Amino acid sequence: MSSLISENDLKHETALVWLEDITHLDYVRQSLDRLPTRVGKPAYHRDGRMVGYATLSTDAKASRASGTFRRRVFWLLPHDRDTEPTGLYASSAPAEAIDPTTLKPRAKGRKTERSEGGPPSSAMRELGITLPL
Protein backbone atom coordinates (compact mmCIF):
# COMPACT_ATOMS: atom_id res chain seq x y z
CA MET A 1 0.00 0.00 0.00
CA SER A 2 1.13 3.55 -0.65
CA SER A 3 1.54 4.44 3.03
CA LEU A 4 3.91 1.50 3.40
CA ILE A 5 6.06 2.54 0.43
CA SER A 6 9.17 4.40 1.50
CA GLU A 7 11.45 6.64 -0.54
CA ASN A 8 14.10 3.93 -0.11
CA ASP A 9 11.80 1.45 -1.90
CA LEU A 10 11.72 3.78 -4.92
CA LYS A 11 15.38 4.83 -5.17
CA HIS A 12 16.12 2.57 -8.17
CA GLU A 13 13.12 3.57 -10.28
CA THR A 14 14.01 4.87 -13.74
CA ALA A 15 10.57 5.30 -15.32
CA LEU A 16 6.85 4.84 -14.89
CA VAL A 17 5.21 3.11 -17.84
CA TRP A 18 1.55 3.95 -18.35
CA LEU A 19 -0.67 1.53 -20.25
CA GLU A 20 -3.57 4.00 -20.34
CA ASP A 21 -4.01 7.76 -20.54
CA ILE A 22 -3.85 8.72 -16.86
CA THR A 23 -5.18 12.25 -17.41
CA HIS A 24 -8.67 10.72 -17.51
CA LEU A 25 -8.24 8.84 -14.22
CA ASP A 26 -9.00 10.52 -10.87
CA TYR A 27 -6.91 7.93 -9.06
CA VAL A 28 -4.98 4.71 -9.49
CA ARG A 29 -4.23 2.09 -6.87
CA GLN A 30 -0.55 1.76 -6.07
CA SER A 31 1.21 -1.28 -4.63
CA LEU A 32 4.77 -2.51 -4.24
CA ASP A 33 4.95 -5.98 -5.76
CA ARG A 34 7.70 -8.61 -5.80
CA LEU A 35 8.47 -9.24 -9.45
CA PRO A 36 10.99 -11.46 -11.22
CA THR A 37 12.47 -8.69 -13.41
CA ARG A 38 13.61 -5.05 -13.21
CA VAL A 39 11.91 -3.99 -16.44
CA GLY A 40 9.10 -5.00 -18.75
CA LYS A 41 5.39 -5.40 -18.22
CA PRO A 42 4.78 -7.67 -15.22
CA ALA A 43 2.16 -10.38 -15.13
CA TYR A 44 -1.08 -9.17 -13.55
CA HIS A 45 -2.95 -11.40 -11.09
CA ARG A 46 -5.68 -9.16 -9.60
CA ASP A 47 -9.26 -8.46 -10.58
CA GLY A 48 -9.57 -5.39 -12.74
CA ARG A 49 -6.68 -4.12 -14.81
CA MET A 50 -3.11 -2.90 -14.59
CA VAL A 51 -2.74 0.71 -15.76
CA GLY A 52 1.00 1.13 -15.25
CA TYR A 53 4.22 -0.04 -13.62
CA ALA A 54 7.70 1.13 -12.65
CA THR A 55 10.99 0.04 -14.19
CA LEU A 56 14.22 -0.24 -12.20
CA SER A 57 17.86 0.56 -12.92
CA THR A 58 20.43 -2.18 -13.37
CA ASP A 59 21.91 -1.44 -9.94
CA ALA A 60 18.68 -2.57 -8.22
CA LYS A 61 19.46 -5.73 -6.27
CA ALA A 62 17.19 -8.75 -6.13
CA SER A 63 16.09 -10.11 -2.77
CA ARG A 64 18.52 -12.79 -1.59
CA ALA A 65 15.64 -14.88 -0.25
CA SER A 66 13.30 -14.79 -3.26
CA GLY A 67 15.36 -13.47 -6.19
CA THR A 68 12.61 -10.90 -6.87
CA PHE A 69 12.62 -7.12 -7.23
CA ARG A 70 10.24 -4.74 -5.45
CA ARG A 71 8.49 -2.69 -8.13
CA ARG A 72 5.43 -0.48 -8.10
CA VAL A 73 2.37 -1.53 -10.02
CA PHE A 74 -0.62 0.76 -10.66
CA TRP A 75 -4.05 -0.79 -11.09
CA LEU A 76 -7.82 -0.38 -10.86
CA LEU A 77 -10.59 -2.72 -9.77
CA PRO A 78 -13.88 -3.20 -11.63
CA HIS A 79 -15.81 -1.15 -9.04
CA ASP A 80 -13.44 1.86 -9.06
CA ARG A 81 -14.67 5.33 -10.00
CA ASP A 82 -13.52 5.23 -13.63
CA THR A 83 -16.00 2.45 -14.42
CA GLU A 84 -18.62 3.14 -11.71
CA PRO A 85 -18.65 6.94 -11.24
CA THR A 86 -21.67 6.85 -8.92
CA GLY A 87 -20.59 3.69 -7.10
CA LEU A 88 -18.70 2.96 -3.88
CA TYR A 89 -15.92 5.50 -4.55
CA ALA A 90 -18.02 8.33 -6.02
CA SER A 91 -16.86 10.74 -3.30
CA SER A 92 -13.96 8.90 -1.70
CA ALA A 93 -11.07 6.65 -2.67
CA PRO A 94 -9.51 3.39 -1.48
CA ALA A 95 -6.58 3.60 0.95
CA GLU A 96 -3.97 2.80 -1.72
CA ALA A 97 -5.37 5.33 -4.21
CA ILE A 98 -3.10 8.09 -5.49
CA ASP A 99 -3.74 10.91 -7.97
CA PRO A 100 -1.76 9.63 -10.99
CA THR A 101 -0.79 13.16 -12.02
CA THR A 102 1.33 13.40 -8.84
CA LEU A 103 3.34 10.23 -9.57
CA LYS A 104 6.89 10.28 -10.90
CA PRO A 105 9.82 7.86 -10.75
CA ARG A 106 11.24 7.82 -7.19
CA ALA A 107 8.21 9.82 -5.88
CA LYS A 108 5.31 8.19 -3.99
CA GLY A 109 2.60 10.50 -5.25
CA ARG A 110 -0.23 11.75 -3.09
CA LYS A 111 -3.95 11.95 -2.61
CA THR A 112 -5.58 15.16 -3.82
CA GLU A 113 -9.07 16.57 -3.76
CA ARG A 114 -9.46 15.10 -7.24
CA SER A 115 -8.49 11.60 -6.13
CA GLU A 116 -10.80 11.85 -3.12
CA GLY A 117 -13.78 12.62 -5.35
CA GLY A 118 -14.13 16.32 -4.66
CA PRO A 119 -13.48 19.51 -6.58
CA PRO A 120 -10.18 21.38 -6.14
CA SER A 121 -10.03 23.18 -2.80
CA SER A 122 -10.21 26.98 -2.57
CA ALA A 123 -6.50 26.98 -1.62
CA MET A 124 -5.68 25.10 -4.81
CA ARG A 125 -7.75 27.54 -6.88
CA GLU A 126 -6.09 30.55 -5.20
CA LEU A 127 -2.66 29.14 -6.02
CA GLY A 128 -3.72 28.56 -9.62
CA ILE A 129 -3.36 24.79 -9.31
CA THR A 130 -5.74 23.07 -11.68
CA LEU A 131 -6.20 19.38 -12.13
CA PRO A 132 -8.33 17.73 -14.78
CA LEU A 133 -11.61 16.69 -13.23
Salt bridges, closest charged atoms under 4 A:
ASP9 OD1 - ARG70 NH2 3.69
GLU13 OE1 - ARG72 NH2 2.65
GLU20 OE2 - ARG49 NE 2.49
ASP21 OD2 - HIS24 NE2 2.94
ASP26 OD2 - ARG81 NH1 2.96
ASP26 OD1 - ARG114 NE 3.72
ASP33 OD1 - ARG46 NH2 2.99
ASP59 OD1 - HIS12 ND1 3.30
ASP80 OD1 - ARG29 NH2 2.89
ASP82 OD2 - ARG49 NH2 2.47
GLU96 OE2 - ARG29 NH1 2.42
ASP99 OD1 - ARG114 NH1 2.82
GLU116 OE2 - LYS111 NZ 3.30
